[in-house]
Amino acid sequence: MNDTSKEINDLVRVRLLSHSGAERVLMGSRMFDAARDMVIASLPPGLSEIEIKGRLCERMYGKEVDVSGFVAHLRARSEI
């Protein structure tokens, strides 16, 4: 769904591209950090670190990542 007019879309693009590449990377990093913080805040209390990372991975990446494989990797690493 896209409910943004072409004029506004073009304006946002021009303003975004007016920033340097480094500034755009920093902006993207800050947006990701904010999204991660919101997901973590929505999780129930008392989860282990591995459970938090697994749920975060699932919410952020969905079906793009094998979440069960990621969690298994985390568990294997924690046993080292």
C-alpha positions as CSV (number, residue, x, y, z in Angstrom):
1,M,0.0,0.0,0.0
2,N,1.3,3.5,-0.8
3,D,-0.9,6.4,0.2
4,T,1.8,9.0,-0.4
5,S,1.4,11.4,-3.3
6,K,4.1,11.5,-6.0
7,E,5.0,15.1,-5.1
8,I,5.6,14.3,-1.4
9,N,7.5,11.1,-2.3
10,D,9.7,13.1,-4.6
11,L,10.3,15.8,-2.0
12,V,11.3,13.2,0.6
13,R,13.6,11.5,-1.8
14,V,15.3,14.8,-2.7
15,R,15.7,15.7,1.0
16,L,17.1,12.3,1.8
17,L,19.6,12.4,-1.0
18,S,20.8,15.8,0.1
19,H,22.5,14.1,3.0
20,S,25.9,12.5,2.6
21,G,26.2,8.7,2.3
22,A,27.6,8.6,5.9
23,E,24.7,10.6,7.2
24,R,22.2,8.3,5.5
25,V,23.9,5.2,6.9
26,L,23.7,6.8,10.4
27,M,20.0,7.7,9.9
28,G,19.3,4.1,8.8
29,S,21.2,2.7,11.8
30,R,19.2,5.0,14.2
31,M,15.9,3.9,12.7
32,F,16.9,0.2,13.1
33,D,17.9,0.8,16.7
34,A,14.6,2.5,17.4
35,A,12.7,-0.4,15.8
36,R,14.7,-2.9,17.8
37,D,14.1,-1.1,21.0
38,M,10.3,-1.0,20.3
39,V,10.3,-4.8,19.6
40,I,12.2,-5.5,22.8
41,A,9.9,-3.3,24.8
42,S,6.9,-5.2,23.5
43,L,8.2,-8.6,24.7
44,P,7.0,-10.2,27.9
45,P,9.3,-9.8,30.9
46,G,11.5,-12.6,32.2
47,L,12.7,-14.0,28.9
48,S,16.3,-15.3,28.7
49,E,18.8,-13.5,26.5
50,I,18.5,-16.2,23.9
51,E,14.7,-16.0,23.9
52,I,14.9,-12.3,23.4
53,K,17.3,-12.6,20.5
54,G,15.2,-15.3,18.9
55,R,12.0,-13.3,19.2
56,L,13.7,-10.2,18.0
57,C,15.1,-12.0,15.0
58,E,11.6,-13.4,14.2
59,R,9.9,-10.0,14.5
60,M,12.6,-8.1,12.5
61,Y,13.3,-10.6,9.7
62,G,10.3,-12.9,9.6
63,K,10.6,-15.7,7.1
64,E,13.8,-14.3,5.6
65,V,15.8,-16.0,8.3
66,D,15.8,-19.5,9.8
67,V,14.9,-18.4,13.3
68,S,15.1,-21.9,14.8
69,G,18.5,-22.4,13.3
70,F,19.6,-19.0,14.6
71,V,18.4,-19.9,18.1
72,A,20.1,-23.3,17.9
73,H,23.3,-21.5,16.9
74,L,22.9,-19.2,20.0
75,R,22.4,-22.1,22.3
76,A,25.4,-24.0,20.9
77,R,27.6,-20.9,21.4
78,S,26.4,-20.4,24.9
79,E,27.6,-23.9,25.8
80,I,31.2,-23.1,24.7
